[in-house]
């Protein structure tokens, strides 16, 4: 009887160990798969050659910005921006402050490249609005420009407008931004021009 009890006890112990092993395997298998999956995602999300096209924008710049908006007198602004890579070189973070007389505006822009659409993407935020503006555009290697298609909404009236922003990388020391809209007759109308000069 004692031998039988010992045998049953040993069998129960083996069964329990097998059950624990199986449960542990079930717990670790998804974790291993998850680790492998995230490893694949990290590999797929490594910065591409297109990201390197923005390297000349990294640094600190001062800029002059001229506005010519329909129905308003022209205005000139001056400012500074600090542009740096973030999240492992996947996105370019551009943090700027611009001034006109006593008015100061802060802005933040994040630019990245989406290999799925083969287009650059930008999201912009500023202290004049609680919303943000998204834009997408393709890079023209010959002209060293990205032509972003933008849809904006006036925070006061809610009116929407479509514009094109042309970001041109002149060289490692300078770049420009132009925003174009349409006049009353549908003609191209330059609304904003900004010139950036490296300080650091």
Rosetta constraint file for C-alpha pairs under 8 A:
AtomPair CA 1 CA 5 HARMONIC 6.04 0.50
AtomPair CA 2 CA 6 HARMONIC 6.07 0.50
AtomPair CA 3 CA 7 HARMONIC 6.05 0.50
AtomPair CA 4 CA 8 HARMONIC 6.07 0.50
AtomPair CA 5 CA 9 HARMONIC 5.96 0.50
AtomPair CA 6 CA 10 HARMONIC 6.06 0.50
AtomPair CA 7 CA 11 HARMONIC 6.14 0.50
AtomPair CA 8 CA 12 HARMONIC 6.05 0.50
AtomPair CA 9 CA 13 HARMONIC 6.13 0.50
AtomPair CA 10 CA 14 HARMONIC 6.18 0.50
AtomPair CA 11 CA 15 HARMONIC 6.09 0.50
AtomPair CA 12 CA 16 HARMONIC 6.03 0.50
AtomPair CA 13 CA 17 HARMONIC 6.11 0.50
AtomPair CA 14 CA 18 HARMONIC 6.07 0.50
AtomPair CA 15 CA 19 HARMONIC 6.11 0.50
AtomPair CA 16 CA 20 HARMONIC 6.14 0.50
AtomPair CA 17 CA 21 HARMONIC 6.01 0.50
AtomPair CA 18 CA 22 HARMONIC 6.08 0.50
AtomPair CA 19 CA 23 HARMONIC 6.11 0.50
AtomPair CA 20 CA 24 HARMONIC 6.02 0.50
AtomPair CA 21 CA 25 HARMONIC 6.05 0.50
AtomPair CA 22 CA 26 HARMONIC 6.16 0.50
AtomPair CA 23 CA 27 HARMONIC 6.25 0.50
AtomPair CA 24 CA 28 HARMONIC 6.12 0.50
AtomPair CA 25 CA 29 HARMONIC 5.76 0.50
AtomPair CA 26 CA 30 HARMONIC 7.03 0.50
AtomPair CA 27 CA 31 HARMONIC 6.89 0.50
AtomPair CA 28 CA 32 HARMONIC 6.00 0.50
AtomPair CA 29 CA 33 HARMONIC 6.14 0.50
AtomPair CA 30 CA 34 HARMONIC 5.83 0.50
AtomPair CA 31 CA 35 HARMONIC 6.06 0.50
AtomPair CA 32 CA 36 HARMONIC 6.19 0.50
AtomPair CA 33 CA 37 HARMONIC 6.00 0.50
AtomPair CA 34 CA 38 HARMONIC 6.07 0.50
AtomPair CA 35 CA 39 HARMONIC 6.03 0.50
AtomPair CA 36 CA 40 HARMONIC 6.25 0.50
AtomPair CA 37 CA 41 HARMONIC 6.29 0.50
AtomPair CA 38 CA 42 HARMONIC 6.07 0.50
AtomPair CA 39 CA 43 HARMONIC 6.24 0.50
AtomPair CA 40 CA 44 HARMONIC 6.18 0.50
AtomPair CA 41 CA 45 HARMONIC 6.04 0.50
AtomPair CA 42 CA 46 HARMONIC 6.33 0.50
AtomPair CA 45 CA 90 HARMONIC 7.97 0.50
AtomPair CA 46 CA 90 HARMONIC 7.23 0.50
AtomPair CA 47 CA 51 HARMONIC 6.11 0.50
AtomPair CA 47 CA 88 HARMONIC 7.93 0.50
AtomPair CA 47 CA 89 HARMONIC 6.28 0.50
AtomPair CA 47 CA 90 HARMONIC 5.34 0.50
AtomPair CA 48 CA 52 HARMONIC 7.15 0.50
AtomPair CA 49 CA 53 HARMONIC 6.99 0.50
AtomPair CA 50 CA 54 HARMONIC 7.58 0.50
AtomPair CA 50 CA 113 HARMONIC 6.89 0.50
AtomPair CA 51 CA 55 HARMONIC 7.34 0.50
AtomPair CA 51 CA 89 HARMONIC 7.79 0.50
AtomPair CA 51 CA 90 HARMONIC 7.19 0.50
AtomPair CA 51 CA 112 HARMONIC 7.26 0.50
AtomPair CA 51 CA 113 HARMONIC 6.61 0.50
AtomPair CA 54 CA 58 HARMONIC 7.35 0.50
AtomPair CA 54 CA 92 HARMONIC 7.90 0.50
AtomPair CA 56 CA 169 HARMONIC 7.37 0.50
AtomPair CA 56 CA 171 HARMONIC 6.93 0.50
AtomPair CA 56 CA 172 HARMONIC 4.73 0.50
AtomPair CA 56 CA 173 HARMONIC 7.51 0.50
AtomPair CA 57 CA 83 HARMONIC 6.66 0.50
AtomPair CA 57 CA 169 HARMONIC 7.59 0.50
AtomPair CA 57 CA 172 HARMONIC 7.19 0.50
AtomPair CA 57 CA 175 HARMONIC 7.56 0.50
AtomPair CA 58 CA 82 HARMONIC 7.69 0.50
AtomPair CA 58 CA 83 HARMONIC 4.98 0.50
AtomPair CA 58 CA 84 HARMONIC 5.26 0.50
AtomPair CA 58 CA 85 HARMONIC 7.29 0.50
AtomPair CA 58 CA 92 HARMONIC 7.91 0.50
AtomPair CA 59 CA 82 HARMONIC 5.86 0.50
AtomPair CA 59 CA 83 HARMONIC 5.26 0.50
AtomPair CA 59 CA 84 HARMONIC 6.43 0.50
AtomPair CA 59 CA 198 HARMONIC 7.15 0.50
AtomPair CA 59 CA 199 HARMONIC 7.86 0.50
AtomPair CA 59 CA 200 HARMONIC 5.80 0.50
AtomPair CA 60 CA 80 HARMONIC 7.29 0.50
AtomPair CA 60 CA 81 HARMONIC 5.77 0.50
AtomPair CA 60 CA 82 HARMONIC 4.48 0.50
AtomPair CA 60 CA 83 HARMONIC 6.27 0.50
AtomPair CA 60 CA 198 HARMONIC 5.90 0.50
AtomPair CA 60 CA 199 HARMONIC 5.59 0.50
AtomPair CA 60 CA 200 HARMONIC 5.04 0.50
AtomPair CA 61 CA 80 HARMONIC 5.65 0.50
AtomPair CA 61 CA 81 HARMONIC 5.38 0.50
AtomPair CA 61 CA 82 HARMONIC 6.53 0.50
AtomPair CA 61 CA 196 HARMONIC 5.90 0.50
AtomPair CA 61 CA 197 HARMONIC 5.19 0.50
AtomPair CA 61 CA 198 HARMONIC 4.24 0.50
AtomPair CA 61 CA 199 HARMONIC 5.15 0.50
AtomPair CA 61 CA 200 HARMONIC 6.93 0.50
AtomPair CA 62 CA 78 HARMONIC 7.56 0.50
AtomPair CA 62 CA 79 HARMONIC 5.69 0.50
AtomPair CA 62 CA 80 HARMONIC 4.25 0.50
AtomPair CA 62 CA 81 HARMONIC 6.37 0.50
AtomPair CA 62 CA 196 HARMONIC 5.65 0.50
AtomPair CA 62 CA 197 HARMONIC 5.45 0.50
AtomPair CA 62 CA 198 HARMONIC 6.52 0.50
AtomPair CA 62 CA 199 HARMONIC 6.67 0.50
AtomPair CA 63 CA 78 HARMONIC 5.74 0.50
AtomPair CA 63 CA 79 HARMONIC 5.29 0.50
AtomPair CA 63 CA 80 HARMONIC 5.99 0.50
AtomPair CA 63 CA 81 HARMONIC 7.85 0.50
AtomPair CA 63 CA 194 HARMONIC 6.51 0.50
AtomPair CA 63 CA 195 HARMONIC 5.36 0.50
AtomPair CA 63 CA 196 HARMONIC 4.32 0.50
AtomPair CA 63 CA 197 HARMONIC 6.23 0.50
AtomPair CA 64 CA 76 HARMONIC 7.23 0.50
AtomPair CA 64 CA 77 HARMONIC 5.85 0.50
AtomPair CA 64 CA 78 HARMONIC 4.63 0.50
AtomPair CA 64 CA 79 HARMONIC 6.59 0.50
AtomPair CA 64 CA 194 HARMONIC 5.52 0.50
AtomPair CA 64 CA 195 HARMONIC 5.54 0.50
AtomPair CA 64 CA 196 HARMONIC 6.90 0.50
AtomPair CA 65 CA 76 HARMONIC 5.71 0.50
AtomPair CA 65 CA 77 HARMONIC 5.01 0.50
AtomPair CA 65 CA 78 HARMONIC 6.16 0.50
AtomPair CA 65 CA 192 HARMONIC 6.98 0.50
AtomPair CA 65 CA 193 HARMONIC 5.67 0.50
AtomPair CA 65 CA 194 HARMONIC 4.12 0.50
AtomPair CA 65 CA 195 HARMONIC 6.63 0.50
AtomPair CA 66 CA 74 HARMONIC 7.22 0.50
AtomPair CA 66 CA 75 HARMONIC 5.92 0.50
AtomPair CA 66 CA 76 HARMONIC 4.60 0.50
AtomPair CA 66 CA 77 HARMONIC 6.41 0.50
AtomPair CA 66 CA 192 HARMONIC 5.63 0.50
AtomPair CA 66 CA 193 HARMONIC 5.35 0.50
AtomPair CA 66 CA 194 HARMONIC 6.32 0.50
AtomPair CA 67 CA 74 HARMONIC 5.50 0.50
AtomPair CA 67 CA 75 HARMONIC 5.21 0.50
AtomPair CA 67 CA 76 HARMONIC 6.30 0.50
AtomPair CA 67 CA 191 HARMONIC 5.79 0.50
AtomPair CA 67 CA 192 HARMONIC 4.64 0.50
AtomPair CA 67 CA 193 HARMONIC 6.84 0.50
AtomPair CA 68 CA 72 HARMONIC 7.31 0.50
AtomPair CA 68 CA 73 HARMONIC 7.01 0.50
AtomPair CA 68 CA 74 HARMONIC 4.72 0.50
AtomPair CA 68 CA 75 HARMONIC 6.91 0.50
AtomPair CA 68 CA 190 HARMONIC 7.22 0.50
AtomPair CA 68 CA 191 HARMONIC 4.90 0.50
AtomPair CA 68 CA 192 HARMONIC 6.23 0.50
AtomPair CA 69 CA 73 HARMONIC 7.31 0.50
AtomPair CA 69 CA 74 HARMONIC 6.83 0.50
AtomPair CA 69 CA 191 HARMONIC 5.49 0.50
AtomPair CA 69 CA 192 HARMONIC 7.87 0.50
AtomPair CA 76 CA 100 HARMONIC 6.79 0.50
AtomPair CA 77 CA 98 HARMONIC 6.33 0.50
AtomPair CA 77 CA 99 HARMONIC 5.52 0.50
AtomPair CA 77 CA 100 HARMONIC 4.99 0.50
AtomPair CA 78 CA 98 HARMONIC 5.45 0.50
AtomPair CA 78 CA 99 HARMONIC 5.48 0.50
AtomPair CA 78 CA 100 HARMONIC 6.79 0.50
AtomPair CA 79 CA 96 HARMONIC 7.08 0.50
AtomPair CA 79 CA 97 HARMONIC 5.47 0.50
AtomPair CA 79 CA 98 HARMONIC 3.92 0.50
AtomPair CA 79 CA 99 HARMONIC 6.00 0.50
AtomPair CA 80 CA 96 HARMONIC 5.63 0.50
AtomPair CA 80 CA 97 HARMONIC 5.66 0.50
AtomPair CA 80 CA 98 HARMONIC 6.54 0.50
AtomPair CA 81 CA 94 HARMONIC 6.48 0.50
AtomPair CA 81 CA 95 HARMONIC 5.50 0.50
AtomPair CA 81 CA 96 HARMONIC 4.02 0.50
AtomPair CA 81 CA 97 HARMONIC 6.49 0.50
AtomPair CA 82 CA 94 HARMONIC 5.71 0.50
AtomPair CA 82 CA 95 HARMONIC 5.39 0.50
AtomPair CA 82 CA 96 HARMONIC 6.36 0.50
AtomPair CA 83 CA 92 HARMONIC 6.65 0.50
AtomPair CA 83 CA 93 HARMONIC 5.51 0.50
AtomPair CA 83 CA 94 HARMONIC 4.28 0.50
AtomPair CA 83 CA 95 HARMONIC 6.41 0.50
AtomPair CA 84 CA 92 HARMONIC 5.62 0.50
AtomPair CA 84 CA 93 HARMONIC 5.36 0.50
AtomPair CA 84 CA 94 HARMONIC 6.65 0.50
AtomPair CA 85 CA 89 HARMONIC 4.92 0.50
AtomPair CA 85 CA 90 HARMONIC 7.01 0.50
AtomPair CA 85 CA 91 HARMONIC 5.75 0.50
AtomPair CA 85 CA 92 HARMONIC 4.54 0.50
AtomPair CA 85 CA 93 HARMONIC 6.02 0.50
AtomPair CA 86 CA 90 HARMONIC 6.40 0.50
AtomPair CA 86 CA 91 HARMONIC 5.48 0.50
AtomPair CA 86 CA 92 HARMONIC 6.15 0.50
AtomPair CA 86 CA 93 HARMONIC 6.47 0.50
AtomPair CA 87 CA 91 HARMONIC 6.46 0.50
AtomPair CA 90 CA 112 HARMONIC 6.39 0.50
AtomPair CA 90 CA 113 HARMONIC 7.84 0.50
AtomPair CA 91 CA 110 HARMONIC 6.33 0.50
AtomPair CA 91 CA 111 HARMONIC 5.51 0.50
AtomPair CA 91 CA 112 HARMONIC 4.69 0.50
AtomPair CA 91 CA 113 HARMONIC 7.79 0.50
AtomPair CA 92 CA 110 HARMONIC 5.55 0.50
AtomPair CA 92 CA 111 HARMONIC 5.05 0.50
AtomPair CA 92 CA 112 HARMONIC 6.43 0.50
AtomPair CA 93 CA 108 HARMONIC 7.27 0.50
AtomPair CA 93 CA 109 HARMONIC 5.92 0.50
AtomPair CA 93 CA 110 HARMONIC 4.70 0.50
AtomPair CA 93 CA 111 HARMONIC 6.68 0.50
AtomPair CA 94 CA 108 HARMONIC 5.70 0.50
AtomPair CA 94 CA 109 HARMONIC 4.98 0.50
AtomPair CA 94 CA 110 HARMONIC 6.24 0.50
AtomPair CA 95 CA 106 HARMONIC 7.68 0.50
AtomPair CA 95 CA 107 HARMONIC 5.90 0.50
AtomPair CA 95 CA 108 HARMONIC 4.58 0.50
AtomPair CA 95 CA 109 HARMONIC 6.45 0.50
AtomPair CA 96 CA 106 HARMONIC 5.84 0.50
AtomPair CA 96 CA 107 HARMONIC 5.20 0.50
AtomPair CA 96 CA 108 HARMONIC 6.35 0.50
AtomPair CA 97 CA 104 HARMONIC 6.94 0.50
AtomPair CA 97 CA 105 HARMONIC 5.70 0.50
AtomPair CA 97 CA 106 HARMONIC 4.56 0.50
AtomPair CA 97 CA 107 HARMONIC 6.33 0.50
AtomPair CA 98 CA 104 HARMONIC 5.76 0.50
AtomPair CA 98 CA 105 HARMONIC 5.32 0.50
AtomPair CA 98 CA 106 HARMONIC 6.59 0.50
AtomPair CA 99 CA 103 HARMONIC 5.66 0.50
AtomPair CA 99 CA 104 HARMONIC 4.50 0.50
AtomPair CA 99 CA 105 HARMONIC 6.39 0.50
AtomPair CA 100 CA 104 HARMONIC 6.65 0.50
AtomPair CA 105 CA 126 HARMONIC 6.97 0.50
AtomPair CA 105 CA 127 HARMONIC 5.80 0.50
AtomPair CA 105 CA 128 HARMONIC 7.03 0.50
AtomPair CA 106 CA 126 HARMONIC 5.53 0.50
AtomPair CA 106 CA 127 HARMONIC 5.39 0.50
AtomPair CA 107 CA 124 HARMONIC 7.29 0.50
AtomPair CA 107 CA 125 HARMONIC 5.56 0.50
AtomPair CA 107 CA 126 HARMONIC 4.01 0.50
AtomPair CA 107 CA 127 HARMONIC 6.39 0.50
AtomPair CA 108 CA 124 HARMONIC 5.77 0.50
AtomPair CA 108 CA 125 HARMONIC 5.14 0.50
AtomPair CA 108 CA 126 HARMONIC 6.18 0.50
AtomPair CA 109 CA 122 HARMONIC 6.81 0.50
AtomPair CA 109 CA 123 HARMONIC 5.68 0.50
AtomPair CA 109 CA 124 HARMONIC 4.32 0.50
AtomPair CA 109 CA 125 HARMONIC 6.29 0.50
AtomPair CA 110 CA 122 HARMONIC 5.49 0.50
AtomPair CA 110 CA 123 HARMONIC 5.40 0.50
AtomPair CA 110 CA 124 HARMONIC 6.56 0.50
AtomPair CA 111 CA 120 HARMONIC 7.02 0.50
AtomPair CA 111 CA 121 HARMONIC 5.68 0.50
AtomPair CA 111 CA 122 HARMONIC 4.36 0.50
AtomPair CA 111 CA 123 HARMONIC 6.75 0.50
AtomPair CA 112 CA 120 HARMONIC 5.68 0.50
AtomPair CA 112 CA 121 HARMONIC 5.32 0.50
AtomPair CA 112 CA 122 HARMONIC 6.43 0.50
AtomPair CA 113 CA 118 HARMONIC 7.11 0.50
AtomPair CA 113 CA 119 HARMONIC 5.92 0.50
AtomPair CA 113 CA 120 HARMONIC 4.29 0.50
AtomPair CA 113 CA 121 HARMONIC 5.89 0.50
AtomPair CA 114 CA 118 HARMONIC 5.62 0.50
AtomPair CA 114 CA 119 HARMONIC 5.67 0.50
AtomPair CA 114 CA 120 HARMONIC 6.14 0.50
AtomPair CA 114 CA 121 HARMONIC 7.00 0.50
AtomPair CA 115 CA 119 HARMONIC 6.97 0.50
AtomPair CA 118 CA 138 HARMONIC 7.45 0.50
AtomPair CA 119 CA 136 HARMONIC 6.31 0.50
AtomPair CA 119 CA 137 HARMONIC 5.43 0.50
AtomPair CA 119 CA 138 HARMONIC 5.03 0.50
AtomPair CA 119 CA 139 HARMONIC 7.52 0.50
AtomPair CA 120 CA 136 HARMONIC 5.51 0.50
AtomPair CA 120 CA 137 HARMONIC 5.21 0.50
AtomPair CA 120 CA 138 HARMONIC 6.07 0.50
AtomPair CA 120 CA 139 HARMONIC 7.52 0.50
AtomPair CA 120 CA 146 HARMONIC 7.79 0.50
AtomPair CA 121 CA 134 HARMONIC 7.38 0.50
AtomPair CA 121 CA 135 HARMONIC 5.72 0.50
AtomPair CA 121 CA 136 HARMONIC 4.43 0.50
AtomPair CA 121 CA 137 HARMONIC 6.57 0.50
AtomPair CA 122 CA 134 HARMONIC 5.68 0.50
AtomPair CA 122 CA 135 HARMONIC 5.13 0.50
AtomPair CA 122 CA 136 HARMONIC 6.33 0.50
AtomPair CA 123 CA 132 HARMONIC 6.73 0.50
AtomPair CA 123 CA 133 HARMONIC 5.61 0.50
AtomPair CA 123 CA 134 HARMONIC 4.50 0.50
AtomPair CA 123 CA 135 HARMONIC 6.47 0.50
AtomPair CA 124 CA 132 HARMONIC 5.50 0.50
AtomPair CA 124 CA 133 HARMONIC 5.12 0.50
AtomPair CA 124 CA 134 HARMONIC 6.49 0.50
AtomPair CA 125 CA 129 HARMONIC 7.45 0.50
AtomPair CA 125 CA 130 HARMONIC 7.90 0.50
AtomPair CA 125 CA 131 HARMONIC 6.91 0.50
AtomPair CA 125 CA 132 HARMONIC 4.84 0.50
AtomPair CA 125 CA 133 HARMONIC 6.75 0.50
AtomPair CA 126 CA 130 HARMONIC 7.75 0.50
AtomPair CA 126 CA 132 HARMONIC 7.54 0.50
AtomPair CA 129 CA 155 HARMONIC 6.49 0.50
AtomPair CA 133 CA 150 HARMONIC 7.45 0.50
AtomPair CA 133 CA 151 HARMONIC 7.18 0.50
AtomPair CA 133 CA 152 HARMONIC 6.30 0.50
AtomPair CA 134 CA 150 HARMONIC 6.58 0.50
AtomPair CA 134 CA 151 HARMONIC 7.37 0.50
AtomPair CA 135 CA 148 HARMONIC 5.67 0.50
AtomPair CA 135 CA 149 HARMONIC 5.49 0.50
AtomPair CA 135 CA 150 HARMONIC 4.81 0.50
AtomPair CA 135 CA 151 HARMONIC 7.37 0.50
AtomPair CA 136 CA 148 HARMONIC 5.06 0.50
AtomPair CA 136 CA 149 HARMONIC 5.60 0.50
AtomPair CA 136 CA 150 HARMONIC 7.23 0.50
AtomPair CA 137 CA 146 HARMONIC 5.83 0.50
AtomPair CA 137 CA 147 HARMONIC 5.11 0.50
AtomPair CA 137 CA 148 HARMONIC 4.04 0.50
AtomPair CA 137 CA 149 HARMONIC 6.02 0.50
AtomPair CA 138 CA 146 HARMONIC 5.46 0.50
AtomPair CA 138 CA 147 HARMONIC 6.06 0.50
AtomPair CA 138 CA 148 HARMONIC 7.14 0.50
AtomPair CA 139 CA 144 HARMONIC 6.98 0.50
AtomPair CA 139 CA 145 HARMONIC 5.68 0.50
AtomPair CA 139 CA 146 HARMONIC 4.46 0.50
AtomPair CA 139 CA 147 HARMONIC 6.99 0.50
AtomPair CA 140 CA 144 HARMONIC 5.52 0.50
AtomPair CA 140 CA 145 HARMONIC 5.26 0.50
AtomPair CA 140 CA 146 HARMONIC 6.25 0.50
AtomPair CA 141 CA 145 HARMONIC 6.96 0.50
AtomPair CA 143 CA 168 HARMONIC 7.48 0.50
AtomPair CA 144 CA 168 HARMONIC 5.84 0.50
AtomPair CA 144 CA 169 HARMONIC 5.62 0.50
AtomPair CA 144 CA 170 HARMONIC 7.29 0.50
AtomPair CA 145 CA 166 HARMONIC 6.50 0.50
AtomPair CA 145 CA 167 HARMONIC 5.36 0.50
AtomPair CA 145 CA 168 HARMONIC 4.28 0.50
AtomPair CA 145 CA 169 HARMONIC 6.25 0.50
AtomPair CA 146 CA 165 HARMONIC 8.00 0.50
AtomPair CA 146 CA 166 HARMONIC 5.79 0.50
AtomPair CA 146 CA 167 HARMONIC 5.20 0.50
AtomPair CA 146 CA 168 HARMONIC 6.64 0.50
AtomPair CA 147 CA 164 HARMONIC 6.52 0.50
AtomPair CA 147 CA 165 HARMONIC 5.69 0.50
AtomPair CA 147 CA 166 HARMONIC 4.52 0.50
AtomPair CA 147 CA 167 HARMONIC 6.43 0.50
AtomPair CA 148 CA 164 HARMONIC 5.61 0.50
AtomPair CA 148 CA 165 HARMONIC 4.98 0.50
AtomPair CA 148 CA 166 HARMONIC 6.26 0.50
AtomPair CA 148 CA 167 HARMONIC 7.74 0.50
AtomPair CA 149 CA 162 HARMONIC 7.51 0.50
AtomPair CA 149 CA 163 HARMONIC 6.32 0.50
AtomPair CA 149 CA 164 HARMONIC 4.85 0.50
AtomPair CA 149 CA 165 HARMONIC 6.56 0.50
AtomPair CA 150 CA 162 HARMONIC 5.72 0.50
AtomPair CA 150 CA 163 HARMONIC 5.22 0.50
AtomPair CA 150 CA 164 HARMONIC 5.81 0.50
AtomPair CA 150 CA 165 HARMONIC 7.10 0.50
AtomPair CA 151 CA 160 HARMONIC 6.88 0.50
AtomPair CA 151 CA 161 HARMONIC 5.71 0.50
AtomPair CA 151 CA 162 HARMONIC 4.48 0.50
AtomPair CA 151 CA 163 HARMONIC 6.31 0.50
AtomPair CA 152 CA 160 HARMONIC 5.57 0.50
AtomPair CA 152 CA 161 HARMONIC 5.35 0.50
AtomPair CA 152 CA 162 HARMONIC 6.37 0.50
AtomPair CA 152 CA 163 HARMONIC 7.72 0.50
AtomPair CA 153 CA 158 HARMONIC 5.56 0.50
AtomPair CA 153 CA 159 HARMONIC 5.48 0.50
AtomPair CA 153 CA 160 HARMONIC 4.37 0.50
AtomPair CA 153 CA 161 HARMONIC 6.44 0.50
AtomPair CA 154 CA 158 HARMONIC 4.86 0.50
AtomPair CA 154 CA 159 HARMONIC 5.31 0.50
AtomPair CA 154 CA 160 HARMONIC 6.46 0.50
AtomPair CA 162 CA 181 HARMONIC 6.94 0.50
AtomPair CA 163 CA 179 HARMONIC 6.66 0.50
AtomPair CA 163 CA 180 HARMONIC 5.59 0.50
AtomPair CA 163 CA 181 HARMONIC 4.81 0.50
AtomPair CA 163 CA 182 HARMONIC 7.85 0.50
AtomPair CA 164 CA 179 HARMONIC 5.65 0.50
AtomPair CA 164 CA 180 HARMONIC 5.17 0.50
AtomPair CA 164 CA 181 HARMONIC 6.62 0.50
AtomPair CA 165 CA 177 HARMONIC 6.77 0.50
AtomPair CA 165 CA 178 HARMONIC 5.51 0.50
AtomPair CA 165 CA 179 HARMONIC 4.32 0.50
AtomPair CA 165 CA 180 HARMONIC 6.27 0.50
AtomPair CA 166 CA 176 HARMONIC 7.99 0.50
AtomPair CA 166 CA 177 HARMONIC 5.62 0.50
AtomPair CA 166 CA 178 HARMONIC 5.13 0.50
AtomPair CA 166 CA 179 HARMONIC 6.40 0.50
AtomPair CA 167 CA 175 HARMONIC 7.39 0.50
AtomPair CA 167 CA 176 HARMONIC 5.89 0.50
AtomPair CA 167 CA 177 HARMONIC 4.59 0.50
AtomPair CA 167 CA 178 HARMONIC 6.66 0.50
AtomPair CA 168 CA 175 HARMONIC 5.60 0.50
AtomPair CA 168 CA 176 HARMONIC 5.23 0.50
AtomPair CA 168 CA 177 HARMONIC 6.36 0.50
AtomPair CA 169 CA 174 HARMONIC 6.69 0.50
AtomPair CA 169 CA 175 HARMONIC 4.49 0.50
AtomPair CA 169 CA 176 HARMONIC 6.67 0.50
AtomPair CA 170 CA 174 HARMONIC 5.46 0.50
AtomPair CA 170 CA 175 HARMONIC 5.03 0.50
AtomPair CA 170 CA 176 HARMONIC 7.34 0.50
AtomPair CA 171 CA 175 HARMONIC 6.85 0.50
AtomPair CA 173 CA 197 HARMONIC 5.96 0.50
AtomPair CA 173 CA 198 HARMONIC 5.06 0.50
AtomPair CA 174 CA 195 HARMONIC 7.44 0.50
AtomPair CA 174 CA 196 HARMONIC 5.49 0.50
AtomPair CA 174 CA 197 HARMONIC 4.86 0.50
AtomPair CA 174 CA 198 HARMONIC 6.24 0.50
AtomPair CA 175 CA 195 HARMONIC 6.27 0.50
AtomPair CA 175 CA 196 HARMONIC 5.30 0.50
AtomPair CA 175 CA 197 HARMONIC 7.06 0.50
AtomPair CA 176 CA 193 HARMONIC 7.34 0.50
AtomPair CA 176 CA 194 HARMONIC 5.59 0.50
AtomPair CA 176 CA 195 HARMONIC 4.62 0.50
AtomPair CA 176 CA 196 HARMONIC 5.91 0.50
AtomPair CA 177 CA 192 HARMONIC 7.79 0.50
AtomPair CA 177 CA 193 HARMONIC 5.80 0.50
AtomPair CA 177 CA 194 HARMONIC 5.15 0.50
AtomPair CA 177 CA 195 HARMONIC 6.72 0.50
AtomPair CA 178 CA 190 HARMONIC 7.13 0.50
AtomPair CA 178 CA 191 HARMONIC 7.55 0.50
AtomPair CA 178 CA 192 HARMONIC 5.47 0.50
AtomPair CA 178 CA 193 HARMONIC 4.49 0.50
AtomPair CA 178 CA 194 HARMONIC 6.43 0.50
AtomPair CA 179 CA 190 HARMONIC 6.04 0.50
AtomPair CA 179 CA 191 HARMONIC 5.53 0.50
AtomPair CA 179 CA 192 HARMONIC 4.98 0.50
AtomPair CA 179 CA 193 HARMONIC 6.61 0.50
AtomPair CA 180 CA 188 HARMONIC 6.57 0.50
AtomPair CA 180 CA 189 HARMONIC 5.50 0.50
AtomPair CA 180 CA 190 HARMONIC 4.48 0.50
AtomPair CA 180 CA 191 HARMONIC 5.53 0.50
AtomPair CA 180 CA 192 HARMONIC 7.17 0.50
AtomPair CA 181 CA 188 HARMONIC 5.93 0.50
AtomPair CA 181 CA 189 HARMONIC 5.12 0.50
AtomPair CA 181 CA 190 HARMONIC 6.33 0.50
AtomPair CA 181 CA 191 HARMONIC 6.57 0.50
AtomPair CA 182 CA 186 HARMONIC 5.08 0.50
AtomPair CA 182 CA 187 HARMONIC 5.31 0.50
AtomPair CA 182 CA 188 HARMONIC 4.79 0.50
AtomPair CA 182 CA 189 HARMONIC 5.19 0.50
AtomPair CA 183 CA 187 HARMONIC 5.09 0.50
AtomPair CA 183 CA 188 HARMONIC 6.29 0.50
AtomPair CA 183 CA 189 HARMONIC 5.72 0.50
